[in-house]
């Protein structure tokens, strides 16, 4: 659903920037997505209002779905002419053709938010639904923590299709999808088909979702609850399924990280780590190819742990970040990212000895990384009390000899810095001796003459 808008992360989402700067680059500044916006068309904040030219007396019967330049988006548009046959595109077909009501195809969101035959799902009145096909009285409802399967599609106010999935699986409460879908599914019964109108606060907020969902954009969903099941125990799943589910949650964490939703990113990484367990830790028999699968799981755990450490640093949770980095080093002792990150954290915590060992090891593995050089320089300066190498070579201040007594010259001072008083007295005494010697010699010669 959001895979097209996320970039695949093979490791730490900010490590590439570490090689050129001391600190990883932050994603673009944004605010929390849980900020509600006005829904009226007059506000114009980030909404896209598309006007399609048409004659006033034309009806909506001539409207149909046509594919645009982007494979992700389709829009309701008029045919170019009556003679030209409409373009057929499977991606433009509705998942619920028999329930293509006027509310789904044309009524403005502003009017839908005040229609009387819609019901509110939440107390803040930002989520509304209208049942199109009711379920039986005995059909079950899902509860928090269960896994559900839904068929869904979503459009913007101009009826641009931005989401479509014929079989979407997610666990309620794990934020695999946006909050609007979780809240709506909790109010549905198995087999029910409903329309859901979601304010941007429950969708993608003031950040939006590039490139297809603008900021402050409400969404209209059409969905059906297909199945309800208890969440599977990861230890009972095949390793291939653990890897698939774990990667999905890791990518969800990367999605939140890029939006600067660091708490949600850290939670997603933790959920991924719960799933990414090896056959050995599960107590099962690895069998053929088991060792290779276990190595693959460990590699993905390293990626999740590195990402988790980065998210914890963004939250100023230094101990948690250090713990995650050490977990990485337990799996991969030569992981440069974790060596650098753990060394930096230990340096900030004044644990200089261990920090120096880790940073030196990281530098040995990647001697050209500028961030490691910079951190080592900072660490050396901290150890020397904030002095530069030139200050350390120059020695202590000139007042230091006073600590040794008035008549003692400090042996560690350079010769140019020593006191010249002793040399001056020697010259004076020597001159006096020469003068006295000359005087005595002249007196002796005079007496003889």
C-alpha positions as CSV (number, residue, x, y, z in Angstrom):
1,X,0.0,0.0,0.0
2,X,2.7,2.4,0.9
3,X,5.6,0.4,-0.5
4,X,5.8,2.6,-3.6
5,X,6.3,5.7,-1.5
6,X,9.0,4.3,0.7
7,X,12.6,3.7,-0.2
8,X,13.9,0.3,0.5
9,X,16.3,0.3,3.4
10,X,19.0,-2.3,3.4
11,X,20.4,-1.1,6.6
12,X,20.5,2.0,8.8
13,X,18.4,4.7,7.2
14,X,20.9,7.4,8.0
15,X,24.3,5.6,7.8
16,X,25.2,6.9,4.3
17,X,25.4,10.4,5.8
18,X,27.6,9.3,8.7
19,X,30.6,8.8,6.3
20,X,30.7,12.5,5.5
21,X,29.4,14.1,8.7
22,X,29.8,13.6,12.4
23,X,26.0,13.3,12.8
24,X,23.6,11.5,10.5
25,X,21.5,13.8,8.4
26,X,17.9,14.3,9.6
27,X,15.1,13.7,7.2
28,X,13.2,16.8,6.1
29,X,11.7,18.8,8.9
30,X,8.0,18.1,9.6
31,X,5.7,18.0,12.4
32,X,3.6,15.3,14.0
33,X,1.0,13.8,11.7
34,X,-1.6,14.0,14.4
35,X,-2.5,17.6,13.7
36,X,-6.0,18.1,12.3
37,X,-6.7,20.5,9.5
38,X,-9.8,22.2,8.3
39,X,-11.8,20.3,5.7
40,X,-13.6,23.1,3.9
41,X,-12.5,23.8,0.3
42,X,-12.0,27.4,1.3
43,X,-8.9,26.8,3.4
44,X,-6.7,25.7,0.5
45,X,-4.0,24.2,2.8
46,X,-2.2,21.6,0.8
47,X,-5.3,20.2,-0.9
48,X,-5.5,19.5,-4.6
49,X,-8.6,20.7,-6.2
50,X,-8.9,19.5,-9.8
51,X,-11.5,21.1,-12.0
52,X,-12.6,19.0,-15.0
53,X,-14.3,21.1,-17.7
54,X,-17.7,19.8,-18.7
55,X,-21.0,21.1,-19.9
56,X,-23.5,22.0,-17.1
57,X,-26.2,19.8,-18.5
58,X,-24.1,16.7,-18.6
59,X,-24.7,14.0,-16.1
60,X,-22.2,11.8,-14.2
61,X,-23.2,8.8,-16.3
62,X,-20.5,9.8,-18.8
63,X,-17.8,9.7,-16.2
64,X,-15.4,6.8,-16.1
65,X,-12.0,5.8,-14.8
66,X,-9.0,6.4,-17.0
67,X,-5.3,5.9,-16.3
68,X,-3.1,9.0,-16.0
69,X,0.6,9.3,-16.5
70,X,1.4,7.9,-13.1
71,X,0.8,4.2,-12.7
72,X,-0.2,4.8,-9.1
73,X,-3.0,7.3,-9.7
74,X,-6.2,7.2,-11.8
75,X,-8.9,9.9,-12.0
76,X,-12.5,10.3,-13.0
77,X,-12.3,11.9,-16.4
78,X,-14.5,12.3,-19.4
79,X,-13.9,10.4,-22.7
80,X,-12.1,12.5,-25.3
81,X,-15.0,12.0,-27.8
82,X,-17.9,9.7,-28.4
83,X,-16.3,8.1,-31.4
84,X,-13.1,7.2,-29.4
85,X,-13.6,4.0,-27.4
86,X,-12.7,4.3,-23.7
87,X,-9.3,3.0,-22.7
88,X,-9.6,-0.2,-20.7
89,X,-7.2,-0.4,-17.8
90,X,-7.3,-3.1,-15.1
91,X,-5.7,-0.8,-12.6
92,X,-8.6,1.7,-13.0
93,X,-11.3,-0.8,-12.3
94,X,-13.1,-0.5,-9.0
95,X,-12.9,-3.3,-6.5
96,X,-16.6,-2.7,-5.7
97,X,-18.3,-2.0,-9.0
98,X,-21.7,-2.9,-7.7
99,X,-21.4,-0.4,-4.9
100,X,-20.2,2.6,-6.9
101,X,-22.6,5.1,-5.3
102,X,-22.7,8.8,-5.9
103,X,-21.0,9.3,-2.5
104,X,-18.1,7.3,-3.8
105,X,-17.9,8.9,-7.2
106,X,-18.7,12.6,-6.8
107,X,-20.0,14.2,-3.6
108,X,-17.6,16.6,-2.0
109,X,-16.0,15.5,1.3
110,X,-17.3,18.7,3.0
111,X,-20.9,17.5,2.3
112,X,-20.1,13.9,3.3
113,X,-18.8,15.1,6.7
114,X,-22.3,16.5,7.5
115,X,-24.6,13.9,5.9
116,X,-27.1,12.6,8.4
117,X,-27.0,8.9,7.3
118,X,-23.4,8.5,8.2
119,X,-22.3,7.5,11.7
120,X,-19.3,8.7,13.7
121,X,-16.7,6.1,14.7
122,X,-14.6,8.3,17.1
123,X,-15.6,10.8,19.7
124,X,-13.7,13.6,18.0
125,X,-16.0,13.2,14.9
126,X,-13.1,12.9,12.5
127,X,-14.0,9.4,11.3
128,X,-17.3,8.7,9.7
129,X,-18.7,5.5,8.0
130,X,-21.7,4.4,6.0
131,X,-22.5,0.7,5.7
132,X,-23.2,-0.3,2.1
133,X,-23.6,-4.0,2.8
134,X,-24.5,-5.1,6.3
135,X,-23.2,-8.4,7.8
136,X,-25.3,-11.0,9.6
137,X,-26.2,-10.5,13.2
138,X,-24.1,-13.4,14.2
139,X,-21.0,-12.5,12.2
140,X,-18.0,-11.8,14.4
141,X,-16.2,-8.5,15.0
142,X,-12.4,-8.3,15.4
143,X,-10.7,-7.3,18.6
144,X,-7.4,-5.6,19.4
145,X,-4.4,-7.8,18.5
146,X,-6.2,-10.0,15.9
147,X,-5.1,-10.3,12.3
148,X,-7.6,-9.2,9.7
149,X,-7.9,-9.4,5.9
150,X,-9.6,-6.6,4.1
151,X,-10.3,-5.5,0.5
152,X,-9.9,-1.8,0.2
153,X,-9.4,1.2,-2.1
154,X,-9.0,4.9,-1.2
155,X,-9.4,8.1,-3.2
156,X,-8.6,11.8,-2.7
157,X,-11.4,14.4,-3.0
158,X,-10.8,14.7,-6.7
159,X,-11.3,10.9,-6.8
160,X,-7.7,10.2,-7.5
161,X,-7.1,6.6,-6.5
162,X,-4.1,6.5,-4.1
163,X,-4.5,3.1,-2.4
164,X,-5.9,-0.2,-3.6
165,X,-5.4,-3.7,-2.2
166,X,-7.5,-6.8,-2.9
167,X,-6.2,-8.7,0.1
168,X,-4.6,-6.5,2.7
169,X,-3.5,-8.3,5.9
170,X,-2.6,-6.5,9.1
171,X,-2.6,-6.9,12.9
172,X,-4.9,-4.4,14.7
173,X,-2.8,-2.2,17.0
174,X,0.6,-2.8,15.4
175,X,0.2,0.2,13.1
176,X,1.0,-1.7,9.9
177,X,-1.6,0.6,8.3
178,X,-2.8,4.1,9.2
179,X,-5.0,4.7,12.2
180,X,-8.2,5.2,10.1
181,X,-8.2,1.6,8.9
182,X,-7.6,0.2,12.3
183,X,-10.4,2.2,13.9
184,X,-12.8,1.4,11.2
185,X,-12.1,-2.3,11.1
186,X,-12.8,-2.5,14.9
187,X,-16.3,-1.2,14.2
188,X,-17.0,-3.7,11.4
189,X,-18.3,-7.3,11.2
190,X,-17.0,-10.0,8.9
191,X,-18.4,-9.6,5.4
192,X,-19.5,-6.0,5.9
193,X,-18.8,-3.4,3.1
194,X,-18.6,0.2,4.2
195,X,-17.5,3.7,3.1
196,X,-15.0,5.4,5.5
197,X,-14.3,9.1,5.4
198,X,-11.1,9.9,7.3
199,X,-9.8,13.3,8.3
200,X,-6.1,13.8,7.6
201,X,-5.3,13.4,11.3
202,X,-6.2,9.7,10.9
203,X,-4.6,9.3,7.5
204,X,-1.2,11.0,6.6
205,X,-1.5,14.3,8.5
206,X,0.3,17.5,7.7
207,X,3.2,15.6,6.1
208,X,1.2,13.7,3.6
209,X,2.7,10.8,1.7
210,X,4.8,11.7,-1.3
211,X,4.2,11.7,-4.2
212,X,0.5,11.0,-4.2
213,X,-1.1,12.1,-1.0
214,X,-0.7,15.8,-0.3
215,X,-0.5,17.4,3.2
216,X,-3.8,17.8,5.1
217,X,-5.6,15.5,2.7
218,X,-8.7,13.6,3.9
219,X,-9.3,10.2,2.3
220,X,-12.4,8.3,1.3
221,X,-12.1,4.5,1.7
222,X,-14.3,1.7,0.5
223,X,-13.5,-1.5,2.3
224,X,-14.8,-5.0,3.1
225,X,-13.8,-7.1,6.1
226,X,-13.0,-10.5,4.6
227,X,-11.5,-12.5,7.4
228,X,-10.6,-12.5,11.1
229,X,-7.9,-14.7,12.7
230,X,-5.7,-14.8,15.8
231,X,-2.2,-13.5,15.3
232,X,0.2,-16.3,14.5
233,X,3.0,-17.2,16.9
234,X,6.3,-16.3,15.2
235,X,7.9,-19.5,16.6
236,X,5.4,-21.6,14.7
237,X,6.0,-19.9,11.4
238,X,8.4,-21.0,8.7
239,X,11.6,-19.0,8.6
240,X,10.7,-17.6,5.1
241,X,7.4,-16.2,6.6
242,X,9.3,-14.7,9.5
243,X,11.7,-12.9,7.1
244,X,8.8,-11.6,5.0
245,X,6.8,-10.3,7.9
246,X,9.8,-9.0,9.7
247,X,10.9,-7.0,6.6
248,X,7.4,-5.6,6.2
249,X,7.5,-4.2,9.7
250,X,11.1,-3.0,9.2
251,X,10.0,-1.1,6.1
252,X,7.1,0.4,8.1
253,X,9.6,1.6,10.6
254,X,11.7,3.2,7.9
255,X,8.5,4.9,6.7
256,X,7.9,6.4,10.1
257,X,11.6,7.3,10.5
258,X,11.6,9.4,7.3
259,X,8.6,11.3,8.7
260,X,10.5,11.9,12.0
261,X,8.0,9.8,13.9
262,X,10.7,8.2,15.9
263,X,8.6,6.6,18.6
264,X,6.5,4.8,16.0
265,X,9.7,3.8,14.1
266,X,11.3,2.3,17.2
267,X,8.1,0.4,17.9
268,X,8.0,-1.0,14.4
269,X,11.6,-2.1,14.6
270,X,11.0,-3.9,17.9
271,X,8.0,-5.7,16.4
272,X,10.2,-6.8,13.5
273,X,12.8,-8.1,15.9
274,X,10.1,-10.1,17.7
275,X,9.4,-11.9,14.4
276,X,12.9,-12.3,13.1
277,X,13.9,-15.3,15.2
278,X,16.1,-18.1,13.9
279,X,15.2,-21.8,13.8
280,X,17.8,-22.5,16.5
281,X,16.2,-19.9,18.9
282,X,12.8,-21.3,18.1
283,X,13.9,-24.8,19.1
284,X,13.2,-26.3,15.7
285,X,15.2,-28.4,13.3
286,X,16.9,-26.3,10.7
287,X,17.0,-29.1,8.1
288,X,18.2,-28.5,4.5
289,X,19.1,-24.9,4.0
290,X,18.6,-24.1,7.6
291,X,22.0,-22.6,8.2
292,X,21.5,-20.3,5.2
293,X,18.1,-19.2,6.5
294,X,19.5,-18.5,9.9
295,X,22.3,-16.4,8.5
296,X,19.7,-14.5,6.5
297,X,17.6,-13.9,9.6
298,X,20.7,-12.7,11.5
299,X,21.5,-10.3,8.7
300,X,18.0,-8.8,8.9
301,X,18.2,-8.6,12.7
302,X,21.4,-6.6,12.3
303,X,19.6,-4.1,10.0
304,X,16.7,-3.8,12.4
305,X,19.0,-3.3,15.4
306,X,21.0,-0.7,13.6
307,X,17.8,1.2,12.7
308,X,16.5,0.8,16.2
309,X,19.7,2.3,17.7
310,X,19.4,5.3,15.3
311,X,15.8,5.9,16.2
312,X,16.6,5.7,20.0
313,X,19.4,8.3,19.5
314,X,16.8,10.6,17.9
315,X,14.8,10.2,21.0
316,X,17.8,10.8,23.3
317,X,17.5,7.3,24.7
318,X,21.3,6.7,24.9
319,X,21.3,3.6,27.0
320,X,18.7,1.9,24.7
321,X,20.7,2.9,21.7
322,X,23.9,1.6,23.3
323,X,22.2,-1.7,24.1
324,X,20.9,-2.1,20.5
325,X,24.4,-1.4,19.2
326,X,26.0,-4.0,21.5
327,X,23.4,-6.5,20.3
328,X,24.6,-5.8,16.8
329,X,28.2,-6.4,17.8
330,X,27.3,-9.7,19.4
331,X,26.0,-10.8,16.0
332,X,28.5,-9.0,13.9
333,X,31.7,-7.9,15.8
334,X,33.0,-6.0,12.7
335,X,29.9,-4.0,12.0
336,X,31.3,-0.5,11.5
337,X,28.0,1.3,12.0
338,X,27.6,-0.1,15.5
339,X,31.3,0.3,16.3
340,X,31.1,4.0,15.5
341,X,27.7,4.5,17.2
342,X,28.6,2.7,20.4
343,X,32.0,4.4,20.5
344,X,30.3,7.8,20.1
345,X,27.7,7.1,22.8
346,X,30.4,5.8,25.2
347,X,32.5,8.9,24.6
348,X,29.5,11.1,25.4
349,X,29.0,9.1,28.6
350,X,32.7,9.7,29.5
351,X,33.7,6.0,29.2
352,X,36.7,6.9,27.2
353,X,38.7,3.7,27.3
354,X,36.0,1.5,25.8
355,X,35.1,4.3,23.4
356,X,38.6,4.5,22.2
357,X,38.9,0.8,21.6
358,X,35.7,0.7,19.5
359,X,36.5,3.8,17.4
360,X,40.0,2.5,16.7
361,X,38.6,-0.8,15.5
362,X,36.0,1.0,13.3
363,X,38.8,3.2,11.9
364,X,40.9,0.1,11.1
365,X,38.0,-1.4,9.2
366,X,37.1,1.8,7.3
367,X,40.1,4.2,7.5
368,X,38.6,6.7,5.0
369,X,35.4,7.5,6.9
370,X,35.6,11.1,8.0
371,X,33.0,10.7,10.8
372,X,35.2,8.2,12.6
373,X,38.3,10.5,12.3
374,X,36.3,13.4,13.7
375,X,34.9,11.4,16.6
376,X,38.4,10.1,17.5
377,X,39.7,13.7,17.5
378,X,36.9,14.8,19.8
379,X,37.6,11.8,22.1
380,X,41.4,12.6,22.3
381,X,40.6,16.2,23.1
382,X,38.2,15.1,25.9
383,X,40.8,12.8,27.4
384,X,43.4,15.6,27.5
385,X,41.1,18.0,29.3
386,X,40.1,19.9,26.2
387,X,43.6,20.9,25.1
388,X,44.8,20.8,21.5
389,X,47.9,18.8,20.5
390,X,49.9,22.0,20.3
391,X,49.0,23.0,23.8
392,X,49.9,19.5,25.1
393,X,53.4,19.8,23.4
394,X,54.0,23.3,24.9
395,X,53.7,21.9,28.4
396,X,52.2,23.6,31.5
397,X,52.1,27.4,32.1
398,X,55.3,29.2,33.1
399,X,54.1,29.6,36.7
400,X,54.5,25.8,37.2
401,X,58.1,26.1,38.5
402,X,56.8,28.0,41.6
403,X,55.3,24.7,42.7
404,X,58.8,23.3,43.0
405,X,60.4,26.1,45.0
406,X,62.1,29.5,44.3
407,X,65.6,28.1,43.8
408,X,64.7,25.1,41.6
409,X,64.4,25.0,37.9
410,X,61.8,22.6,36.5
411,X,63.5,19.8,34.6
412,X,60.6,19.4,32.1
413,X,60.7,22.9,30.9
414,X,62.5,23.7,27.6
415,X,66.0,25.4,28.0
416,X,64.7,28.6,26.5
417,X,62.2,28.9,29.3
418,X,64.6,28.4,32.2
419,X,65.6,31.3,34.5
420,X,68.7,33.3,33.5
421,X,69.5,34.6,37.0
422,X,72.2,31.9,37.7
423,X,74.0,32.7,34.4
424,X,74.1,36.4,35.2
425,X,75.7,35.9,38.6
426,X,78.4,33.7,37.1
427,X,79.3,36.3,34.6
428,X,79.6,39.0,37.3
429,X,81.8,36.9,39.5
430,X,84.0,36.0,36.6
431,X,84.5,39.6,35.7
432,X,85.3,40.5,39.3
433,X,87.9,37.7,39.5
434,X,89.6,38.9,36.3
435,X,89.6,42.5,37.6
436,X,91.2,41.5,40.9
437,X,93.7,39.3,39.2
438,X,94.8,42.2,37.0
439,X,95.0,44.5,40.0
440,X,97.2,42.1,41.9
441,X,99.5,41.5,39.0
442,X,100.0,45.3,38.5
443,X,100.8,45.8,42.2
444,X,103.4,43.0,42.1
445,X,105.1,44.5,39.0
446,X,105.2,47.9,40.6
447,X,106.8,46.6,43.8
448,X,109.6,44.9,41.9
449,X,110.4,47.9,39.8
